[in-house]
Amino acid sequence: MQKTVVLNVVGLTPSLLGENTPFLSEWAAKGRVVPIKSVLPAVTCSVQATYLTGKLSDEHGIVANGWYFRDDCEVKFWRQSNKLVQAPKIWEIAKSIDPNFTCANLFWWYNMYSSADYAITPRPMYPADGRKLPDIYTYPADIREEIQSDLGQFPLFNFWGPNTSIVSSQWIANSAKWIEERYSPTLTLIYLPHLDYCLQKFGQDEKQIQKDLKEIDAVCGELINYYQARNTQVIILSEYGITPVSKAVDLNRVLRTNGLITVREELGRELLDPGASIAFAVADHQVAHVYVNDPAYIPKVRDLLETTEGVAQVLDEEGKQAYHLNHPRSGELVAIAQSDAWFTYYYWLDEAKAPDFARTVDIHRKPGYDPVELFLDPQLKFPKLKIATKLLQKQLGFRYLMDVIPLDASLVRGSHGCIASSPEEGPMLISHQTDLVNQDLIAATDVCSLILQHLTM
């Protein structure tokens, strides 16, 4: 098989190729840039699962970045077990063709306990004293200590949160080279999330994102030159485009004011109680799965959603089937936002009763996706001093709460999840193998077979 590397440059669209991406623009001009017809929802876990299996959500089961686990009566986001993906993955298909094939999965999601030969993914440590410490999961397990000894500790706090920066994508790029030099896998999958951060914070404000575009261009240039020197062909992918947004829609507050949501009060704070609620929304960017525990309320919930400002469409059973979301993990209804809107997970009506984790970076405890985690609270008078104090508590081994995240959803200027309004603003694939990539538009389900064709050419 022909050695191949896939760079997943999150958020990159044809419209962003230009003067701020000189290397990528020149490299793309030597090959072919083809838009990808995205899936719904156009979010990381669903799109990646489709790319890696060639199936849609009704078959692979990844209906969002997180969903309501009905047996547990809990909302869970960013699970990591590959067992959740209910279809064969590209490395399994390739290995059935060539038993000598090997694959490295570097930071693509659902990366734990898979059949890939080499794997690295974030896996923080959570000691009992309340600390969150950067770390990774690797397969084989001994890579974990060796690679962090060589490259330094994985920069978790630059990977997500207010301190996100190119440092995390650069570390991932360096880890890819580390793996290549030791194991030389046939297929290497590399996740480069850097653009995702600035685009969600600032939308497509060219002045605000100029530096980030140049930074990811440099990382991609370094990787492409490295792999091409090793006789490895390169494919560039993106998962979705980010669309500018100007309004946040609080679906759970709408449901709560209509008596459909139950909360549990703990220490004066309110926690969403999904199992006891008649209906609730699991917000994920511009798409929300709405679970209705009492089917008799489905018509009422649908009416409420359809009359909520910022909601473009509500999918029932027939609608879910049309978008291949008719899977047991999906909500009874699926709400889709207008192109300039996105859905918050907020369910409290009084900020004083918001849960303590609402003001922190806590991707697992929140019952929905929260892009406001990218911002420091602008109302903090001395944010650096507060953070320094919290870090001192951490170093001394005390329990601490890094409560520096605002509750102002209006800060978010970019989102995704809806199908792109035009090919220029959506995901894309770039390859120099123009004989293989000769379409004007690629279905997301075709990406898996296209990568296989590159491998077997």
SULPE-V868598 format. One record per backbone hydrogen bond with DSSP energy under -1.0 kcal/mol. NH is the residue of the N-H (numbers start at 1). CO is the residue of the C=O. If there is no record, write none. Layout:
nh | co
NH | CO
NH | CO
This chain:
nh | co
2 | 455
4 | 186
5 | 233
6 | 188
7 | 235
8 | 190
9 | 7
9 | 237
10 | 8
10 | 192
12 | 9
15 | 424
16 | 13
17 | 14
21 | 18
25 | 21
26 | 22
27 | 23
28 | 24
29 | 25
31 | 28
32 | 431
34 | 429
36 | 427
37 | 442
42 | 417
43 | 41
47 | 43
48 | 44
49 | 45
50 | 46
51 | 47
52 | 48
53 | 49
54 | 50
59 | 56
60 | 56
61 | 57
63 | 61
67 | 76
69 | 74
70 | 68
73 | 69
74 | 69
76 | 67
78 | 65
82 | 112
84 | 81
85 | 82
86 | 60
90 | 52
93 | 89
94 | 90
95 | 91
96 | 92
98 | 94
101 | 98
104 | 187
105 | 118
106 | 189
107 | 120
112 | 80
118 | 103
119 | 139
120 | 105
121 | 137
123 | 135
125 | 133
130 | 127
133 | 125
137 | 121
139 | 119
143 | 140
144 | 141
146 | 142
147 | 143
148 | 144
149 | 145
150 | 146
151 | 147
152 | 148
156 | 154
158 | 155
159 | 156
160 | 156
164 | 161
165 | 158
168 | 165
170 | 166
171 | 167
172 | 168
173 | 169
174 | 170
175 | 171
176 | 172
177 | 173
178 | 174
179 | 175
180 | 176
181 | 177
182 | 178
183 | 179
184 | 180
187 | 102
188 | 4
189 | 104
190 | 6
191 | 106
192 | 8
196 | 193
197 | 194
199 | 195
200 | 196
201 | 197
202 | 198
203 | 199
205 | 202
209 | 205
210 | 206
213 | 209
214 | 210
215 | 211
216 | 212
217 | 213
218 | 214
219 | 215
220 | 216
221 | 217
222 | 218
223 | 219
224 | 220
225 | 221
226 | 222
227 | 223
228 | 224
229 | 225
230 | 227
231 | 228
232 | 227
233 | 3
235 | 5
236 | 430
237 | 7
238 | 428
243 | 415
245 | 413
246 | 340
247 | 340
249 | 342
251 | 249
254 | 250
255 | 251
256 | 252
257 | 253
259 | 256
260 | 255
264 | 271
266 | 269
269 | 266
270 | 353
271 | 264
273 | 262
278 | 260
279 | 260
280 | 291
282 | 289
284 | 287
286 | 416
287 | 284
288 | 335
289 | 282
290 | 333
291 | 280
293 | 278
297 | 294
298 | 295
301 | 297
302 | 298
303 | 299
304 | 300
305 | 301
306 | 302
307 | 303
308 | 305
311 | 308
312 | 336
313 | 336
315 | 334
320 | 316
321 | 317
322 | 318
323 | 319
324 | 321
325 | 320
327 | 325
330 | 327
333 | 290
334 | 315
335 | 288
336 | 313
337 | 286
338 | 310
341 | 338
342 | 247
343 | 285
344 | 249
353 | 350
354 | 351
358 | 355
360 | 357
366 | 362
368 | 366
369 | 283
373 | 370
374 | 371
375 | 372
377 | 404
380 | 377
386 | 382
387 | 383
388 | 384
389 | 385
390 | 386
391 | 387
392 | 388
393 | 389
394 | 390
395 | 391
396 | 392
397 | 394
398 | 393
403 | 401
404 | 402
405 | 359
411 | 408
412 | 409
413 | 200
414 | 200
415 | 243
425 | 422
426 | 423
429 | 34
430 | 236
431 | 32
434 | 432
436 | 433
437 | 433
442 | 35
444 | 37
446 | 443
447 | 444
450 | 446
451 | 447
452 | 448
453 | 449
454 | 450
455 | 451
456 | 452
